[in-house]
Amino acid sequence: MSRPFPRTFSAPALLLVFTVSGLAQPGLQQEVEAQPLVAQVKRLLEAFETMGSPVGEEERGELLAAFELPGAEAVAEIERLLDPRVLFRINVNPESRVKVVAGAAEARLVQQGWRAFLVRVDNEAGVTARLRVSSPNAAPLYTQSKGSAEPEVGQTPAQVRERWMDVGMFDRRPMNVRLSGLALEYRIVEIYSRDAGRREARVSFDVGQGTQDIGFRNEVDMLFECEPSVEVALEILDHDGSGTTASLVIRDERGRVYPAPSRRLAPDFFFHEQVYRHDGESVFLPPGAYTIVYGRGPEYYSDRLELVVPAGAKTHAATLRLRRWIEPKALGWYSGDHHVHAAGCSHYESPTEGVTPEDMMRHILGEDLNVACVLSWGPCWYYQKEFFEGGVS
């Protein structure tokens, strides 16, 4: 029996978002011509292909059949197929004020992964601005260092717990950056979850400064069910078969980096793409295809592993075998970095004042440095100086 889009698309999953007039009642209150609406939905289908989550053959066939119907019938059938999959319903009234309510789609996310949803926009004002999305739950986890020796507390642990998500509109080609001005339009929003379990978020939309409707009607509070991702256990073997530490850059088929840098705290650093893992440790990844580029500093080759994380699994295993290119210490030469910062520069000063020796040691081992000297040079001085004991860590 045919039905509209499945509740979630294959990883990375997608949902559509619409803007609509008359949020209290389903359906349109303005006449919509079929030709521009059909052209827009065709772009959505292309976008799904670009995002690595093509629409299923059955659903695609139903939409293609709807495109062939006479004008009003085509619009009604497209609504019927897509409305049950809308996560947010947006109305831009004639004064360009934005209102939003929850749509009918299930608010289901995946831990350490992205999902995309449809947004329906009913654009009574015909605005052609950019549709923007924001959330206090997607605010930065950290405050980058300003050089203070004793910085004030920025983000508290409670705030870090609340900032569990990332969110953004998919505005890249084949989608257009701005709204078209049509009475009915479809957009795509992508949401990332750091956590598993139930999480609530407040999500807001606007089409420019001052376009939020009064009474906070441009924002909606939504409870998400965040499915656990797959724990990928890593066997990391040195050239001699012993366990070791390696640098890993993990990307999905769209080139997105995991874990998401925007939701990282130590020991994973937000300002570079790689993470470091010891033999026997894990990363959490949603089902899907990934490329892992791994190595251990300039004395090793950089190798690549194509990894498929299966759906329905709780755990999965991956083996990374390092290949040494050269071993200078066998000739009496030793590698080192005598100027390493654990605070200041690109580090944050909140929620912690820089990072700890344990965090730095992970990076030192992952780059196969024989010697590393961590400096304290002013930023976060009063916190960092407690680690300087005059001995080897």
N, C-alpha and C positions, 0 to 999 in steps of 0.2 A: 504494500500500500504506500503510495507516494506521500511524502510529507515535506515541509520546508527544511531549511538548513538544520543539521544536527546541532545539539546544544553547544558543543564545543567542536572546534576544528582541530585537525591533527597538528601536533606541535611544530612550530609555535602556533597555538590556536588563535582564532580571530573572531571578533564579534563586530556588528555594525552599530553605528549610532545615528539617529535621525533627529532633525528638528521638525516639530509639528505645531500647527496652530490648533487651539482648542484642546488643551492638555486634558481637560476633564473627560472628554469623550474621544474614542478612537476615530480615525478617519480624518479627512481633510475638510476644512471650511473655506478653502479657496480652490478655484478651478486650476488644475494642473494639466498642462499639455503633455501628451505621451512622449513625443519625440525627444525633447531634452532630458526627460526622466530616464528613458531607455538608454540614451547615450551615457548618462551618469552611472547607471547600474552596470553597463558594460565596462566602464572604467574600474568599478569596484571588483568585478570578476578578474580583470587584469591585475589589480592590486593584490588580490589573494594569491595569484600565481607568483607575483614578485616576492611576496612575503613567505613563500614556501608552504602555503596552506591552500591549495586549490580547492574550489568547491567540488563536491562529489558529482558524478555524472548524472545521477537522477535529479538532484537539485538544480544543476546547471540546465538540464533539459527542460525542467518546468519553467525556469526563467526565460529560456530562449523561446518557448512556446508562448509565454506571456507577451514577449516583445512583438509577436505577430498579430495580436488581437487589435481590434479597433480602439481608438484613443481612450475613452473613459474606461472601457473594459481592461485595457492593458494596465492603466494606473491602478485600478482596484485589485487586479490579480498580483501585481508587484507588491502592493501593500499587504495583501493576504499572506504572501510567501515570506515577507521580511519582518513584518511587525512582531511576530512572536520571538524574534531573535534580537530585538533592540534592547540594549542595556539602559540607555538614557534617551528620554524624549525631551526635546528642546523646542521652546517657542520664542521667537523674536517678534515682539508685538509691533504695531505701527510706529510706536515711539522708540523703537530699537532697544527696548528693555528685554533682558534675557530671563526666561524662567526654565526650570528643569525639574522633571520628576523621573522616578525610576520606570524603566520599561519592563517588558515581560520576560526578558531573558534571565536565565539563572546566573547569579553573581558567583561564578566559580573560577578561581585562580589556581595556580600551581606554584609550589614553593620553589624559589630560585629560578623562576621562569616567567616568560611573557605570555599573555593571552590578549587577543584582539576582539573587539566587540563593535557592533553597529551602533551608530548614533543617528537618530532621526531628527531632522531640523525642519520645523515649520517656520518659514522666513516671511512673515507678513510684511515686514518693512523693506524687503528686497535688499538688505545690506550685502555688501561685497567685501567686508572685512575678513580678517582671519579669525576662525573660531579657536578660542584658547581654552585649555583645561588646566586646572590646578588643584592642589590638595594640601592642607597642612600636614597630612600624613606622608607626603612626598617631599617635605622640606629637607634641607641638607642635614646630614648626621653630625656634621663637624663644623668648626670654625677654624679656618686656616690661620697659621701663625702670623701675628703682626709684629713679632720681635720682642714682646714684653717678657721681662724676666719673671714676673709673677702675674700671669694673666687672670682676668676675672672668669668665673665659671660661665660658659655659654650654654651648651647643651647638657642637661642633666641625664642620668641613666633613665629616668622615667620618660623624658622626651625622646631619647633614642629608641625606646621600646615602641613609642607611638608612631615613629617615622619608619614604617615597615614597608612602604610601597614606593613605586615610581610610576609615573603616568605621563602620557604624551599623545598628541594627535599624530596620525600617520598622514603627513602632508607631502611626502615625496612622490615623484612620478610613478605611476600614471595619474595619481590624484593631483588636484590643483591646490595651491597653498591657501587661496582665499575662497570664501563662499561665492557661489555663482550669482546669487540674487534671485534664483528660482524659488517659487513658493514651497516646494518640497525638495529636500536635498539629503543625501546620505553621506556620512563621514565615518571614519574608522578611528577608534581610540584604542591604545595599547596600555595594558596595566601589568606591572611587575610586582611580585610578592617575594619579600625576603623570607617570610615565615610560612610554617604549616599551621593549620587549625583555623579557627574562626577569628576574623579581624574586621573591625569596623573602620570605615573611612568617610570623610566628608569630601565630596567632589564638587567643584564649582566650574561653571562655564561663563565666558563673556566674549563679546566681539569688539572689545576695546574699553579703554578707561571710561568709567561712568555708565556703562551699559547694564550693570547688574540691576535687577528689579528690586523694588523695596521689599522689606520684610524677609531678606535672605532667601528669596525665592529662586535665586540663580544657583543655589547649592542644594545638594541632597545628601543625606546620611544613608549609607548603605552597608549592610553586613555581608561580608564575603566569606565563602567557604574555600579555604586554600588547601588544596590537596597536597599530600606529601610527595616530594619528588623521589628519585631513585638515588640511593646512596651508592656511589661508585667507589669501591675499595681499590686502592692503588698499590700495586707491587712495583717498587722503583728499585731497579738493580743497577749497580755500578758495573764497570767494564769487567771486573773480576767476579761478578755474581753476588757480591755482598749488597745488603740493603744500604740505601743512601738517600740524599735529599736532592730534589731537582726543581728547576724552574718550569712552570707550565703556563702556556697561553692557550686558553680554551675558547673556541669560537663555534657558533652554530652556522647553519648554511647561509644565513644572511650577514655573517661577519660580526655578529654581536658577541661581546666578551662576557665570560662567566667566571666567577660570580660578578654581577653587575657592579662596576666601580662606584656608582652613586650610593650603593648600600653597603659598602665595605668599611670595616674598622679593623684595627690590628688584631691578628698578625698579617692580614691581607691589606696591602696599601692601595688607596684609591688612585694615586697619581701615576701608577704604571699598570700595564695590562697583565703582567704575569702574577701568579701566586706561587708560593713555595710549599711543597708538601714533602714530609718524610715518608719513607717506606712504611706501609701499613696504615697510613692515614687515608682520608676520603674527601671527595667533593660530592655535592648534591646537584644533580642535573635532572631536568624533566626528560621524559622520553623524546627521542629524536636523534638526529645525526650531528656529530661534532668533529672538529679537527683539533687535536692537541699538538702544539709545537712545544717540544721539551728539550732541555739541555742542562748544562751545569757550568756556565761560564765559558771563557774563551779557550780553555784547554779541552773542551768537548765539542763534538759535532752537535748541530741542531737538527733534531729528527722530528718526524711527523707521524702521528697515529690517527687513523680514521676510526672513530668510535661511534657505534650505534647503541644507544641506550634503549632497551626494549620497554614497550608499554606493559603495564600490569605487573612489573617486577618491583620488589622492595629493595633489592640489592643487585649489584652487577660488579664485575671485576674487570680491571684493565691492568696490563703489564707494560711498563716502560723500561726498555733496556738501553742504558746509556752507552755511548761509544766514545772512548777517549781518543782525542786527536794527537796530543803530545803530553809528556810528563816531565816538565822542566826540573822538578825537585829530584828526579833520578840523576840529574846532572849537577845538583847542588844549587839550583835556583828556586826561590820560593816566591809565591804570589802574595800580594797584600794590598791593602788600602788603608793608609794612615790618616785619612781625613773623611770620616763617616759621621753624619749627623743623625741624631735620634730625635731632634726637636728643631724648630725653626725651618727655614727653607720651605719645602713643599709639605712638611708635616702639619698636623693640626695642633691647636692649643686647647681644644675642647672637643669632645668630652673628657679627654685626658691630655696632660701637658706633654705632648710628644709620645714616644713609644718606649717600651722597656727593653732591657738587654736581651731578654728571651726572644722578643720579636726581631731584634737585629741579628741575633745568632742564627735564626732560621734563614735569613737572607744571606748571611755570610757562608753558611754551609751550602746553600743552594747555588752559590756562585763559585764554590770550591776555593775560597780564599784561605790561605794558610795563616795569615795574620790580618787582623782588622782592629783599628783604633777608633773608638767612638768618642767624639768630642762633645764637650759642653761649652758653648761659646756665647751665652747670653740669653737667648730665648728659653723660657721655661727653666731658668737657671736653678731656682730654689727647689724645684721638684727633681730635676735631673741630677743634681749634685749628690743625691743620696746613693746613686749607683757607683760613684767614684770612690772605691775603697782601696786603691793602690795595689790591686791584685789582678790576676787573670780571672775573667768570668767563666 
